[in-house]
Amino acid sequence: MNPVSSSTNMALIETRDLWKTYIMGSEEIHALRGVSVEIQRGEYVAIMGPSGSGKSTLMNLIGCLDTPSKGSYLLNGKQVGQMNDNELARIRNEEIGFVFQTFNLLPRASALQNVELPLVYAGLAARDRQARAKAALEKVELATRMTHRPNELSGGQRQRVAIARALVNNPSILLADEPTGNLDTRTSVEVMELFQRLNRERGITVIVITHEPDIAAFGRRIIRFRDGRVVADEPSTGRPAAAAVLVGTV
């Protein structure tokens, strides 16, 4: 079990009065304006809002890809702002799995080689890397496509490779930024149902950044952003419409 999962009496993720400000010439742009949220272990949370609302900025801070201008971020009770570069790199590589809209796969590498990449950075031996990468691809039902390159895979399969890569280090948190943005409706539902299964069966904390109500509805909790602020934080109200439509067409 990763260190980030070791305690059970505090929030896994807690932000306190978090601000992110960018200086554009003489103008200050406030991407986040005093955001305070808590996310518990094992939650499946959708962070939803229109473009420019601050949701992706929050993802970058939660993922230790950026630092806040003001406020604090605690990961498992530890102040992220007090961590050094090595500690932050370890968290990004071992404790948080990232999934992006554009897949970010190496075009000349096979699915297996793409999934192995975080393990190369972690310094694992080749035999161990391959075994763990194969296991991760099996979890996303791509065992038969391991030797294929991205251009030989469908969009949904490429995103599954990206998810396998995010899972290969057994992270505590799966952080997905618009993961269905380049996928059709049916494939989007398949990917989101995979997230649900990983959350339900493996206990991974899933955080999905999206502007789409149907995608947000797959989560069990929806945090809504507008103009850099949280404007609503509520349980998900029901079954995603996209999934219901697809069931009706089978």
Residue pairs with C-beta under 8 A, 6 or more apart in sequence:
2 94
2 95
2 170
2 171
2 172
3 76
3 95
4 12
4 75
4 76
4 91
4 95
4 172
4 173
5 12
5 41
5 76
5 172
6 76
7 76
7 77
8 41
10 76
10 77
11 38
11 39
11 40
11 74
12 39
12 40
12 41
12 43
12 75
12 76
12 172
12 173
12 205
13 37
13 38
13 39
13 62
13 73
13 74
13 75
13 173
13 205
14 37
14 38
14 39
14 73
14 74
14 77
15 35
15 36
15 37
15 38
15 58
15 61
15 62
15 71
15 72
15 73
15 74
16 36
16 71
16 72
16 73
16 74
17 34
17 35
17 36
17 70
17 71
17 72
18 32
18 34
18 35
18 36
18 58
18 61
18 68
18 70
18 71
18 72
18 73
19 30
19 32
19 33
19 34
19 35
19 68
19 69
19 70
19 71
20 30
20 31
20 32
20 54
20 57
20 61
20 66
20 68
20 69
20 228
21 28
21 29
21 30
21 31
21 69
21 70
22 28
22 29
22 31
23 29
30 228
31 54
31 57
31 228
32 54
32 57
32 58
32 61
32 68
32 228
32 229
33 54
33 227
33 228
33 229
34 71
34 229
35 54
35 58
35 71
35 228
35 229
35 230
36 71
36 230
37 58
37 223
37 230
37 233
39 45
39 205
39 207
40 205
41 172
41 203
41 205
42 199
42 203
42 204
42 205
43 205
43 206
43 220
43 221
44 195
44 196
44 199
44 205
44 206
44 208
44 218
44 219
44 220
44 221
45 205
45 206
45 207
45 208
45 219
45 220
45 221
45 222
45 223
46 207
46 208
46 209
46 210
46 215
46 216
46 217
46 218
46 219
46 221
46 222
46 223
46 236
47 55
47 58
47 59
47 207
47 208
47 209
47 210
47 222
47 223
47 225
48 55
48 210
48 211
48 212
48 213
48 216
48 222
48 223
48 224
48 225
49 55
49 211
49 224
49 225
49 226
50 211
50 226
51 211
53 225
53 226
53 227
53 228
54 225
54 227
54 228
54 229
55 209
55 211
55 225
56 177
56 209
57 66
57 228
58 209
58 225
59 175
59 177
59 207
59 209
60 66
61 67
61 68
61 73
62 73
62 96
62 173
62 175
62 207
63 92
63 96
63 98
63 175
64 75
64 80
64 83
64 88
64 91
64 92
64 96
65 92
67 81
68 81
72 79
72 80
72 81
73 79
73 80
73 81
74 80
75 91
80 88
80 91
83 91
92 98
93 118
93 121
93 122
93 169
94 122
94 169
94 171
95 169
95 171
95 172
95 173
96 171
96 172
96 173
96 174
96 175
97 163
97 165
97 166
97 167
97 169
97 171
97 173
97 174
97 175
97 204
98 166
98 175
98 176
98 177
99 159
99 162
99 163
99 166
99 174
99 175
99 176
99 177
99 179
100 162
100 176
100 177
100 178
100 179
101 177
101 178
101 179
101 180
101 181
101 182
102 182
103 150
103 158
103 159
103 161
103 162
103 182
104 162
105 114
105 150
105 158
105 161
105 162
105 165
106 113
106 114
106 117
106 150
107 149
107 150
107 151
108 149
109 117
109 149
110 146
110 147
110 148
110 149
111 137
111 142
111 145
111 146
111 147
111 148
111 149
111 150
111 153
111 161
111 164
112 130
112 133
112 134
112 137
112 146
112 147
113 133
114 150
114 161
114 162
114 165
115 133
115 136
115 137
115 161
115 164
115 165
115 168
116 129
116 130
116 132
116 133
116 168
117 165
118 165
118 168
118 169
119 128
119 129
119 132
119 133
119 168
119 169
120 129
122 169
124 132
132 168
133 164
133 168
134 143
134 146
136 164
136 165
136 167
136 168
137 143
137 145
137 146
137 161
137 164
139 164
139 167
139 198
140 160
140 161
140 163
140 164
140 167
140 194
141 160
142 157
142 160
142 161
142 164
145 153
145 157
148 157
150 158
150 161
153 161
154 187
155 182
155 183
155 184
155 187
156 183
156 187
156 190
156 191
159 179
159 180
159 182
159 183
159 187
159 191
160 191
160 194
163 174
163 179
163 191
163 194
163 195
166 174
167 174
167 198
167 204
171 204
172 204
172 205
173 204
173 205
173 206
173 207
174 195
174 198
174 199
174 204
174 205
174 206
174 207
175 207
175 209
176 195
176 206
176 207
176 208
176 209
177 209
178 209
178 210
178 211
179 191
179 192
179 195
179 208
179 210
180 187
180 188
180 191
180 192
180 210
180 212
180 215
183 191
185 242
185 245
185 246
186 246
188 214
188 215
188 242
189 240
189 242
189 243
189 246
192 208
192 215
192 218
192 240
192 243
193 218
193 243
195 206
195 208
195 218
196 218
198 204
198 206
199 205
199 206
206 219
208 215
208 216
208 218
208 219
210 216
213 241
214 240
214 241
214 242
214 243
215 240
215 242
216 222
216 236
217 236
217 237
217 238
217 239
217 240
217 241
218 236
218 240
218 243
219 236
220 235
220 236
221 233
221 234
221 235
221 236
222 232
222 233
222 234
222 235
222 236
223 230
223 232
223 233
224 230
224 231
224 232
224 233
224 234
225 231
